[in-house]
């Protein structure tokens, strides 16, 4: 019972749900807005049947959205992750999956942002030594990216998901280019097993590739030293390149990679016209 003269508490359930569940305000912030103490807010949450957040949820400052579960999108993210991203869970009890990378290319940062900003907060650093670091803070529906290789058996079962995966991998690690007047595609990575699997899947569609292993250890222009044998998957034959270009173009998202693709395509068409 309230002592005589105590003011009645008027807290609207709809308003409290809006502040706590939609705006994700804490039980420290809400009392300042509604004018009641924190104990009262906790009591009203219980009275209204509003499930209180645990510690992990309470520390989330930005809204998040579950992954779409679209298989084509999932395959692309797996490919892009295996090529260029670092993924980790912030803590054992955390509900945050942190995904990040560093790049000297503005197109790469732009692509990263477009992939994840619809699902959670994306943080972009200032330029340091010519490179920008970018991180996305996502919910646990992105846990599949912690061990992306586990998704490969399912991805390989469908050619559409394989092509989406390959597009993500090319956007991260590949390059369409012209050398000595001839177009080519090169995909470089330390994972020989993965590149071999990609080659075999392409051969099923009549696209022949060549796998090269470079055992040299050297320091790149950016100062990185190769940590092992570097493998490169190459496509040089005009017929193979045109067939792959026709298949992979709808799945590519990297602006620069798409521009490179069209240059190689035009190069091949020009050369064929002269034959």
HUJO-V102957 format. One record per residue. N is the residue number from 0. PHI is phi as a letter, one per 20 degrees, with the letter a starting at -180 (NA if undefined). OMEGA is omega in degrees with one decimal (999 if undefined). D_CENTER is the distance of its C-alpha to the mean C-alpha in Angstrom with 2 decimals. Layout:
n->N phi->PHI omega->OMEGA d_center->D_CENTER
n->N phi->PHI omega->OMEGA d_center->D_CENTER
This chain:
n->0 phi->NA omega->176.8 d_center->55.01
n->1 phi->f omega->173.2 d_center->54.51
n->2 phi->f omega->179.1 d_center->57.33
n->3 phi->g omega->177.4 d_center->59.62
n->4 phi->n omega->-179.8 d_center->58.42
n->5 phi->f omega->-179.4 d_center->54.72
n->6 phi->f omega->177.6 d_center->52.51
n->7 phi->f omega->-177.9 d_center->50.63
n->8 phi->e omega->178.9 d_center->46.84
n->9 phi->d omega->176.3 d_center->45.28
n->10 phi->c omega->-178.2 d_center->41.52
n->11 phi->f omega->-178.5 d_center->40.04
n->12 phi->g omega->-178.8 d_center->37.74
n->13 phi->f omega->-179.8 d_center->35.62
n->14 phi->f omega->-179.9 d_center->35.23
n->15 phi->f omega->177.4 d_center->34.36
n->16 phi->f omega->178.7 d_center->31.66
n->17 phi->f omega->-178.4 d_center->30.23
n->18 phi->f omega->-172.6 d_center->30.21
n->19 phi->e omega->-175.0 d_center->29.02
n->20 phi->e omega->-176.9 d_center->26.64
n->21 phi->e omega->-179.3 d_center->25.33
n->22 phi->e omega->177.3 d_center->25.46
n->23 phi->l omega->177.6 d_center->24.67
n->24 phi->f omega->-178.0 d_center->27.62
n->25 phi->e omega->177.8 d_center->29.10
n->26 phi->f omega->169.5 d_center->32.66
n->27 phi->e omega->-177.6 d_center->33.53
n->28 phi->e omega->-175.7 d_center->32.54
n->29 phi->f omega->179.4 d_center->34.00
n->30 phi->g omega->179.5 d_center->37.59
n->31 phi->f omega->-179.2 d_center->37.68
n->32 phi->e omega->-174.8 d_center->37.00
n->33 phi->e omega->176.6 d_center->39.31
n->34 phi->n omega->176.8 d_center->41.97
n->35 phi->d omega->-179.4 d_center->42.22
n->36 phi->f omega->-174.6 d_center->41.67
n->37 phi->f omega->179.0 d_center->38.66
n->38 phi->f omega->178.7 d_center->40.80
n->39 phi->f omega->179.6 d_center->41.69
n->40 phi->f omega->178.0 d_center->38.08
n->41 phi->f omega->-179.0 d_center->37.30
n->42 phi->f omega->179.8 d_center->40.42
n->43 phi->f omega->176.0 d_center->39.58
n->44 phi->g omega->179.0 d_center->36.07
n->45 phi->f omega->-178.8 d_center->37.86
n->46 phi->f omega->-179.3 d_center->40.62
n->47 phi->e omega->179.9 d_center->38.29
n->48 phi->m omega->179.2 d_center->36.32
n->49 phi->e omega->-177.7 d_center->33.04
n->50 phi->f omega->-179.6 d_center->30.90
n->51 phi->f omega->-179.9 d_center->30.26
n->52 phi->f omega->174.5 d_center->26.90
n->53 phi->e omega->-175.5 d_center->26.72
n->54 phi->g omega->-178.9 d_center->26.14
n->55 phi->f omega->179.6 d_center->22.35
n->56 phi->f omega->-176.4 d_center->22.17
n->57 phi->f omega->-178.8 d_center->24.78
n->58 phi->e omega->178.1 d_center->22.81
n->59 phi->e omega->-177.4 d_center->19.94
n->60 phi->e omega->-175.3 d_center->20.73
n->61 phi->c omega->-179.4 d_center->18.11
n->62 phi->f omega->-180.0 d_center->17.59
n->63 phi->c omega->-178.3 d_center->14.68
n->64 phi->c omega->178.9 d_center->14.07
n->65 phi->f omega->176.5 d_center->13.55
n->66 phi->f omega->-174.1 d_center->10.97
n->67 phi->f omega->-175.1 d_center->12.82
n->68 phi->m omega->174.4 d_center->13.54
n->69 phi->f omega->-174.0 d_center->13.64
n->70 phi->f omega->179.0 d_center->13.92
n->71 phi->f omega->178.1 d_center->13.04
n->72 phi->f omega->-179.7 d_center->9.70
n->73 phi->f omega->179.9 d_center->9.14
n->74 phi->f omega->178.7 d_center->10.45
n->75 phi->f omega->-178.8 d_center->8.33
n->76 phi->f omega->177.3 d_center->4.99
n->77 phi->f omega->178.5 d_center->7.65
n->78 phi->f omega->-179.6 d_center->8.98
n->79 phi->f omega->179.9 d_center->6.43
n->80 phi->f omega->-178.7 d_center->6.02
n->81 phi->f omega->178.7 d_center->9.78
n->82 phi->e omega->-166.5 d_center->10.42
n->83 phi->b omega->-171.8 d_center->9.20
n->84 phi->d omega->171.0 d_center->7.34
n->85 phi->d omega->-175.7 d_center->9.54
n->86 phi->c omega->177.0 d_center->9.20
n->87 phi->b omega->173.0 d_center->12.37
n->88 phi->e omega->-172.0 d_center->14.36
n->89 phi->f omega->179.9 d_center->16.39
n->90 phi->b omega->-176.3 d_center->19.67
n->91 phi->g omega->-179.6 d_center->21.41
n->92 phi->e omega->-177.4 d_center->22.17
n->93 phi->f omega->174.9 d_center->19.21
n->94 phi->d omega->-178.6 d_center->17.17
n->95 phi->d omega->171.3 d_center->14.23
n->96 phi->d omega->-178.0 d_center->11.04
n->97 phi->d omega->-178.6 d_center->10.14
n->98 phi->c omega->-177.0 d_center->7.02
n->99 phi->b omega->174.5 d_center->8.25
n->100 phi->a omega->174.8 d_center->9.66
n->101 phi->c omega->-177.6 d_center->12.87
n->102 phi->b omega->174.1 d_center->14.09
n->103 phi->e omega->-176.1 d_center->17.39
n->104 phi->d omega->-179.6 d_center->16.13
n->105 phi->f omega->179.7 d_center->15.77
n->106 phi->f omega->-179.8 d_center->14.14
n->107 phi->f omega->178.6 d_center->11.13
n->108 phi->f omega->179.1 d_center->10.95
n->109 phi->f omega->179.0 d_center->11.62
n->110 phi->f omega->178.6 d_center->8.91
n->111 phi->g omega->-179.2 d_center->6.21
n->112 phi->f omega->-178.1 d_center->8.45
n->113 phi->f omega->-179.6 d_center->8.97
n->114 phi->f omega->-169.5 d_center->5.67
n->115 phi->d omega->-173.9 d_center->6.03
n->116 phi->f omega->178.2 d_center->9.73
n->117 phi->f omega->-177.6 d_center->11.22
n->118 phi->d omega->-178.3 d_center->10.29
n->119 phi->a omega->-178.0 d_center->11.37
n->120 phi->f omega->174.0 d_center->12.53
n->121 phi->d omega->-179.7 d_center->10.90
n->122 phi->d omega->179.5 d_center->13.32
n->123 phi->c omega->-178.1 d_center->14.25
n->124 phi->e omega->171.3 d_center->17.09
n->125 phi->f omega->-179.7 d_center->20.16
n->126 phi->f omega->177.1 d_center->20.73
n->127 phi->c omega->-177.7 d_center->22.24
n->128 phi->l omega->176.7 d_center->23.83
n->129 phi->n omega->-176.0 d_center->22.13
n->130 phi->d omega->177.2 d_center->18.55
n->131 phi->d omega->174.2 d_center->16.11
n->132 phi->d omega->-178.4 d_center->13.87
n->133 phi->c omega->-179.5 d_center->11.01
n->134 phi->c omega->175.4 d_center->9.70
n->135 phi->d omega->-179.7 d_center->8.27
n->136 phi->d omega->-170.2 d_center->10.71
n->137 phi->c omega->179.3 d_center->10.08
n->138 phi->e omega->-172.3 d_center->12.72
n->139 phi->f omega->173.9 d_center->13.54
n->140 phi->f omega->176.8 d_center->12.57
n->141 phi->e omega->-179.7 d_center->9.19
n->142 phi->f omega->179.9 d_center->11.62
n->143 phi->f omega->179.3 d_center->11.13
n->144 phi->e omega->175.7 d_center->8.34
n->145 phi->f omega->177.0 d_center->11.29
n->146 phi->c omega->-173.0 d_center->13.15
n->147 phi->f omega->-179.6 d_center->11.14
n->148 phi->f omega->178.8 d_center->14.43
n->149 phi->f omega->-179.3 d_center->16.13
n->150 phi->e omega->-172.9 d_center->14.48
n->151 phi->f omega->179.9 d_center->15.96
n->152 phi->g omega->178.4 d_center->19.48
n->153 phi->f omega->-179.5 d_center->18.50
n->154 phi->f omega->-177.4 d_center->16.29
n->155 phi->f omega->-177.3 d_center->19.29
n->156 phi->f omega->-178.8 d_center->21.70
n->157 phi->d omega->-178.0 d_center->20.77
n->158 phi->f omega->178.9 d_center->20.80
n->159 phi->f omega->178.1 d_center->18.62
n->160 phi->f omega->176.0 d_center->15.74
n->161 phi->f omega->-179.9 d_center->16.54
n->162 phi->f omega->177.3 d_center->16.46
n->163 phi->f omega->175.8 d_center->13.08
n->164 phi->g omega->-178.8 d_center->11.81
n->165 phi->f omega->177.7 d_center->13.98
n->166 phi->f omega->177.7 d_center->12.77
n->167 phi->f omega->-179.9 d_center->9.17
n->168 phi->f omega->177.5 d_center->11.15
n->169 phi->f omega->178.1 d_center->13.60
n->170 phi->g omega->-179.5 d_center->11.40
n->171 phi->e omega->-169.5 d_center->10.41
n->172 phi->c omega->-174.1 d_center->13.86
n->173 phi->d omega->178.0 d_center->16.29
n->174 phi->b omega->168.7 d_center->18.93
n->175 phi->e omega->-176.5 d_center->21.55
n->176 phi->b omega->177.9 d_center->24.70
n->177 phi->d omega->178.4 d_center->28.48
n->178 phi->c omega->-177.8 d_center->30.75
n->179 phi->l omega->176.7 d_center->34.53
n->180 phi->m omega->-177.5 d_center->34.37
n->181 phi->c omega->179.5 d_center->32.24
n->182 phi->f omega->179.8 d_center->28.67
n->183 phi->b omega->173.4 d_center->26.31
n->184 phi->c omega->177.3 d_center->22.77
n->185 phi->c omega->175.9 d_center->21.67
n->186 phi->c omega->-177.1 d_center->18.69
n->187 phi->d omega->-179.9 d_center->19.00
n->188 phi->a omega->177.5 d_center->17.85
n->189 phi->e omega->-174.2 d_center->19.79
n->190 phi->e omega->-178.7 d_center->19.10
n->191 phi->f omega->-179.3 d_center->22.21
n->192 phi->f omega->-179.4 d_center->22.00
n->193 phi->f omega->-179.6 d_center->18.67
n->194 phi->f omega->177.1 d_center->20.02
n->195 phi->f omega->178.6 d_center->23.24
n->196 phi->f omega->177.4 d_center->21.69
n->197 phi->f omega->179.6 d_center->19.96
n->198 phi->g omega->-178.8 d_center->23.39
n->199 phi->f omega->178.4 d_center->25.23
n->200 phi->f omega->177.8 d_center->23.13
n->201 phi->f omega->179.8 d_center->23.78
n->202 phi->f omega->177.0 d_center->27.43
n->203 phi->f omega->177.2 d_center->27.78
n->204 phi->d omega->177.1 d_center->27.40
n->205 phi->m omega->179.0 d_center->29.87
n->206 phi->d omega->-176.8 d_center->27.51
n->207 phi->e omega->179.5 d_center->28.73
n->208 phi->c omega->174.9 d_center->26.73
n->209 phi->c omega->-179.8 d_center->27.99
n->210 phi->d omega->179.2 d_center->26.46
n->211 phi->d omega->177.2 d_center->27.65
n->212 phi->d omega->179.6 d_center->27.57
n->213 phi->d omega->-177.2 d_center->28.20
n->214 phi->e omega->-179.2 d_center->29.81
n->215 phi->f omega->174.3 d_center->30.49
n->216 phi->d omega->178.0 d_center->29.28
n->217 phi->b omega->-179.1 d_center->29.00
n->218 phi->e omega->180.0 d_center->27.48
n->219 phi->f omega->178.4 d_center->25.24
n->220 phi->f omega->-180.0 d_center->25.92
n->221 phi->e omega->177.9 d_center->23.24
n->222 phi->n omega->-179.8 d_center->25.11
n->223 phi->e omega->177.4 d_center->22.94
n->224 phi->d omega->179.9 d_center->25.11
n->225 phi->f omega->-175.3 d_center->24.16
n->226 phi->e omega->-179.3 d_center->23.95
n->227 phi->a omega->178.7 d_center->25.15
n->228 phi->f omega->-178.5 d_center->25.86
n->229 phi->e omega->-176.5 d_center->23.48
n->230 phi->d omega->179.7 d_center->23.12
n->231 phi->c omega->175.2 d_center->22.86
n->232 phi->d omega->-174.9 d_center->22.76
n->233 phi->c omega->170.2 d_center->24.87
n->234 phi->c omega->-177.5 d_center->26.02
n->235 phi->c omega->-176.2 d_center->29.18
n->236 phi->f omega->-175.8 d_center->31.39
n->237 phi->g omega->-177.7 d_center->31.51
n->238 phi->f omega->-179.8 d_center->31.61
n->239 phi->f omega->-179.2 d_center->28.57
n->240 phi->f omega->-179.8 d_center->26.51
n->241 phi->f omega->179.2 d_center->27.67
n->242 phi->f omega->179.3 d_center->26.92
n->243 phi->f omega->179.3 d_center->23.34
n->244 phi->g omega->-179.8 d_center->22.86
n->245 phi->f omega->-177.8 d_center->24.25
n->246 phi->e omega->-169.4 d_center->21.92
n->247 phi->e omega->-173.9 d_center->18.58
n->248 phi->g omega->-177.8 d_center->18.99
n->249 phi->f omega->-174.5 d_center->18.04
n->250 phi->d omega->-178.8 d_center->14.53
n->251 phi->f omega->-179.6 d_center->13.66
n->252 phi->c omega->-176.6 d_center->11.85
n->253 phi->f omega->-176.0 d_center->12.47
n->254 phi->g omega->-176.8 d_center->15.77
n->255 phi->f omega->179.6 d_center->17.45
n->256 phi->f omega->179.1 d_center->16.70
n->257 phi->f omega->176.8 d_center->18.27
n->258 phi->f omega->178.7 d_center->21.20
n->259 phi->f omega->-179.0 d_center->21.74
n->260 phi->g omega->-178.3 d_center->21.81
n->261 phi->f omega->177.2 d_center->24.53
n->262 phi->f omega->178.7 d_center->26.53
n->263 phi->f omega->178.7 d_center->26.64
n->264 phi->f omega->179.4 d_center->27.55
n->265 phi->f omega->177.9 d_center->30.34
n->266 phi->f omega->-178.1 d_center->31.51
n->267 phi->f omega->-179.9 d_center->31.98
n->268 phi->f omega->178.3 d_center->33.73
n->269 phi->f omega->-179.8 d_center->36.04
n->270 phi->f omega->179.2 d_center->36.94
n->271 phi->f omega->178.7 d_center->37.67
n->272 phi->f omega->-178.0 d_center->39.93
n->273 phi->e omega->-177.4 d_center->41.95
n->274 phi->f omega->999 d_center->42.53
